[in-house]
Amino acid sequence: MEELLKLLETFHPVDPQLQLFLLHNLPKETHRANKVILDEGQVCEWIAFVEKGLLKIYYENEDGSERIVWFHKEGDIIGSMKSYFSSQPSRLMIRTMEESHLRKMKKVELENLMQKFPGFYINALRVTEQYYARSEDHVILLSMPPKDRFLKLQLDYPWILNDKRIKDYMLADYLSISKATLSRFRHGKF
């Protein structure tokens, strides 16, 4: 929980009463590896802080193959934001890649907190800005030639390339390239 409070404090000071509320009202959820915590067609009524673990957000193509949209690790906020904001069924799925510890907050709880603690709106706004900046980065990444995708990821998000928990087939899927192409890029053969 301390990590969540530190993250929020980087955006805007968190009222001491709000800190106490969060400490006592955001229980830790532990999810085993390879567990779907949001399935396609469900409404995402929550956002969560990843205290421990690694998760992926993805969708399935008609042929059953996956298209990974993003990886979330310790210190990240996760959710299907389109579903969360619109209250419509999600096209995305969220799955743990290893045992993960989350602190979830339902949308109605967040809205109530922003009414009770107006300064918290700034924290929520900054989290949203950060989330959408990452989404935009991924859209831009996918519009680039394959070599440039790899180099941009290496420059902007090196942790994704270096995290041993992310297997090469997952990384290739995220970059929308073949595993053989990824292997060539990893060995400096462009």
Buried (B, 14 or more C-beta within 10 A) or exposed (E): BEBBBEBBEEBBEBBEEBBEBBEEEBEEBEBEEEEEBBEBEBBBBBBBBBBBBBBBBBBEEEEEEBEBBBBBBEEBBBBBBBBBEEEEBBEBBBBBBEBBBBBBBEBEBBEEBBEEBEEBBBBBEBBBEBBEEBBEBBEEBEEBEBBEBBBBBBEEBEEBBEBEEBEEEBBBBBBEBEBEBBEBBEEEEE
